[in-house]
Amino acid sequence: MTRGPSHRPHRRGTAGPPPGRDPLGRFRRTGGSRPDRTGGAGRDRGANPVELAVLMPAILVLLFASIQAAAWFIARATAVNAAQAAVNAQRTYQAREGAGVARAEDFLRRAGDWLVGWEVTVTGPQPGGERVSATVTLRVVPLVPLPDISETAFGTVERFTEAGEP
């Protein structure tokens, strides 16, 4: 029969487990100070949950602010595209009155319902005029109040020209 390592003689030939071990060879706690995972600074126990509780509101504010900023920039790009669509529809040769407004409103409807309170204004061409402009003003569904977005696009009316005319 073989004996386990805890029954081997140690120091001065005495039998029994080495100091600090139980009979099965495992370490046992003694009454002294126990090792601390924080490097001996026991007063820092529980600091992580407190730090998290203090930082979590700031983290959430930054998260929602970044989402709102992204939505605002996407809405701005959508407004530019809607204004350009309105100008492209209104500047075609012999376009009917209101073609640009209808095109921009259709564009904004297809963009989704996260854009609210939009308004489209198309001006021109005046009789004999060459320029068309379209302005799209809208708001994003707000988490925090942001200014309205207003974007304008311009274009030249299409017309037939003779050879050599500008």
C-alpha positions in Angstrom: 0.0 0.0 0.0 1.4 3.4 -0.9 0.9 6.4 1.1 0.0 9.8 -0.2 2.5 12.7 -0.3 1.0 14.2 2.9 2.2 11.2 5.0 5.8 11.4 4.0 8.1 12.4 6.7 9.3 16.0 6.7 11.6 18.0 8.9 13.2 16.1 11.5 11.6 12.9 10.4 8.1 13.5 11.9 5.1 12.1 10.1 2.0 14.1 9.1 1.3 16.9 6.7 3.7 19.7 6.1 2.9 22.9 7.9 0.0 24.9 6.3 -1.5 21.8 4.7 -4.4 19.6 5.8 -4.1 15.8 5.8 -5.2 15.6 2.1 -2.4 17.8 1.0 -4.4 21.0 0.4 -3.4 24.4 1.7 -5.4 25.5 4.7 -6.0 28.9 6.0 -4.3 30.0 9.0 -5.3 32.8 11.3 -2.9 35.3 9.6 -3.7 37.8 6.9 -5.1 36.2 3.8 -3.9 37.1 0.3 -6.0 39.9 -1.3 -6.7 40.1 -5.0 -6.5 43.9 -4.8 -2.8 43.8 -4.0 -3.4 44.2 -0.2 -5.6 47.3 -0.4 -8.7 45.8 1.3 -10.4 49.2 1.5 -11.0 49.1 -2.3 -13.3 46.2 -2.1 -16.6 46.9 -3.9 -15.1 49.9 -5.8 -15.9 48.5 -9.2 -19.7 48.6 -8.8 -19.6 52.1 -7.4 -17.4 53.3 -10.3 -19.8 51.7 -12.7 -22.8 53.3 -11.1 -21.1 56.7 -11.3 -20.0 56.3 -15.0 -23.1 54.6 -16.4 -25.1 57.8 -16.8 -22.3 59.4 -18.7 -21.9 56.4 -20.9 -25.6 56.3 -21.7 -25.6 60.1 -22.5 -22.7 59.6 -24.9 -24.4 56.6 -26.5 -27.7 58.4 -27.1 -25.9 61.6 -28.2 -24.0 59.6 -30.8 -27.2 58.0 -32.0 -28.9 61.4 -32.3 -25.9 62.9 -34.1 -25.8 60.1 -36.6 -29.6 60.4 -37.2 -29.1 64.2 -37.7 -26.4 63.7 -40.3 -28.3 61.0 -42.1 -31.4 63.3 -42.2 -29.2 66.1 -43.6 -28.1 63.9 -46.4 -31.7 62.8 -47.0 -32.8 66.5 -47.2 -30.0 67.2 -49.8 -31.1 64.2 -51.9 -34.8 65.2 -51.7 -34.0 68.8 -52.8 -31.8 67.5 -55.6 -34.6 65.1 -56.7 -37.1 68.1 -56.7 -34.7 70.2 -58.8 -34.1 67.3 -61.3 -37.9 66.8 -61.7 -38.7 70.6 -62.1 -35.9 71.5 -64.5 -36.8 69.0 -67.2 -38.0 70.4 -70.5 -41.6 71.6 -70.2 -42.1 70.1 -66.7 -45.5 70.6 -65.2 -46.0 72.9 -62.2 -45.5 71.1 -59.0 -43.5 68.2 -60.4 -40.5 69.0 -58.2 -42.6 69.2 -55.0 -44.3 65.8 -55.8 -40.9 64.1 -56.4 -39.4 65.4 -53.2 -42.4 64.5 -51.1 -42.4 61.0 -52.6 -38.7 60.7 -51.8 -39.2 61.8 -48.2 -42.2 59.4 -47.8 -40.0 56.5 -49.0 -37.2 57.6 -46.6 -39.3 56.6 -43.6 -41.3 58.1 -40.8 -38.3 59.1 -38.7 -38.3 62.5 -40.5 -41.1 64.7 -39.3 -42.5 68.1 -40.2 -40.9 68.3 -43.6 -41.7 71.1 -46.0 -40.7 71.3 -49.7 -40.5 74.6 -51.5 -39.6 74.8 -55.3 -39.1 78.1 -57.0 -38.6 78.8 -60.7 -38.3 78.8 -63.4 -39.8 82.2 -64.1 -40.8 82.9 -67.7 -37.6 83.2 -69.6 -35.6 82.2 -66.5 -33.0 79.5 -66.4 -32.7 78.6 -62.7 -34.7 76.3 -60.5 -34.2 75.9 -56.7 -35.7 73.6 -54.2 -35.5 73.9 -50.4 -36.3 71.0 -48.0 -36.8 71.7 -44.3 -37.3 68.9 -41.9 -36.8 67.6 -38.3 -35.5 64.3 -36.9 -37.6 62.5 -34.3 -35.8 63.9 -31.3 -34.2 62.3 -28.3 -32.8 65.7 -27.6 -33.9 68.9 -29.2 -31.8 69.8 -32.3 -32.3 72.5 -34.8 -34.3 72.0 -38.0 -32.5 70.9 -41.1 -32.8 73.0 -44.2 -31.0 72.1 -47.4 -31.3 73.8 -50.9 -30.3 72.6 -54.3 -30.1 74.5 -57.6 -30.2 73.6 -61.2 -30.5 75.0 -64.7 -33.7 74.5 -66.8 -33.2 72.2 -69.8 -33.9 73.8 -73.1 -33.2 73.2 -76.8 -30.4 75.3 -78.2 -29.1 75.9 -81.7 -25.6 75.0 -82.7 -23.2 77.6 -81.4 -25.6 79.0 -78.6 -24.5 78.7 -75.0 
